[in-house]
Amino acid sequence: MKDLIRVKSLISNEIEMLLNQQVKKEAYSSAVYLSMASWCNRNGYDFSSEYFFKQANEERQHQLKFYKYILDMGGNAVSPEIADIKLEYNSFREVFEEALDQEISVTHAINNIYARCLKSQDFVTMEFLNWFLKEQREEEYKARRALELFEVIGEEGTGRWQIDKHVGDIRYNPEA
């Protein structure tokens, strides 16, 4: 029996579609980070592996937030199929370059949803997205800082070991 309270969605079909695309993007990010964690683990970068396991879990939590929001708004949340996850990387640095690219891609997608919500005056969803905008500022910051370690420390000698060791120490403090 259909729940009568959920007959009318509080979000438009367009916003629901965009939010479901974001569910998939977050699931994809989680899978990418798991792949990065695996690659780092296989190649002896234990701290980076743990860093990416943590990132994978965060992306999974973001996926669930979007998923539950769609449901709470009376929409139809779709469980995404994820394919074409890269398993091998050419270098330690490439892992972090792609992590930054992944975060930038997610930020652009959320900005696009926000812009569409503004156009359609969906202020409730805009308020929901504010948390993600702040989160993306932190995620991009950490990804950039991790990549900067390659420039600051360098990869020669024990450089990659030092980079690996410091990746988990990156903190974001917007007050600083």
PEMO-V246192 format. One record per backbone hydrogen bond with DSSP energy under -0.5 kcal/mol. NH is the residue of the N-H (numbers start at 1). CO is the residue of the C=O. If there is no record, write none. Layout:
NH/CO + NH/CO
This chain:
4/2 + 6/3 + 7/4 + 9/7 + 10/73 + 16/12 + 17/13 + 18/14 + 19/15 + 20/16 + 21/17 + 22/18 + 23/19 + 24/20 + 25/21 + 26/22 + 27/23 + 28/24 + 29/25 + 30/26 + 31/27 + 32/28 + 33/29 + 34/30 + 35/31 + 36/32 + 37/33 + 38/34 + 39/35 + 40/36 + 41/37 + 42/38 + 43/39 + 44/41 + 45/40 + 46/44 + 49/45 + 50/46 + 51/47 + 52/48 + 53/49 + 54/50 + 55/51 + 56/52 + 57/53 + 58/54 + 59/55 + 60/56 + 61/57 + 62/58 + 63/59 + 64/60 + 65/61 + 66/62 + 67/63 + 68/64 + 69/65 + 70/66 + 71/67 + 72/68 + 73/69 + 74/71 + 75/70 + 77/75 + 80/78 + 86/84 + 95/91 + 96/92 + 97/93 + 98/94 + 99/95 + 100/96 + 101/97 + 102/98 + 103/99 + 104/100 + 105/101 + 106/102 + 107/103 + 108/104 + 109/105 + 110/106 + 111/107 + 112/108 + 113/109 + 114/110 + 115/111 + 116/112 + 117/113 + 118/114 + 119/115 + 120/116 + 121/117 + 121/118 + 122/117 + 123/121 + 126/122 + 127/123 + 128/124 + 129/125 + 130/126 + 131/127 + 131/128 + 132/128 + 133/129 + 134/130 + 135/131 + 136/132 + 137/133 + 138/134 + 139/135 + 140/136 + 141/137 + 142/138 + 143/139 + 144/140 + 145/141 + 146/142 + 147/143 + 148/144 + 149/145 + 149/146 + 150/147 + 151/147 + 151/148 + 152/148 + 153/149 + 154/149 + 154/150 + 159/156 + 160/155 + 162/158 + 163/159 + 164/160 + 165/161 + 166/162 + 167/163 + 168/164 + 169/166 + 170/167 + 173/171 + 176/173
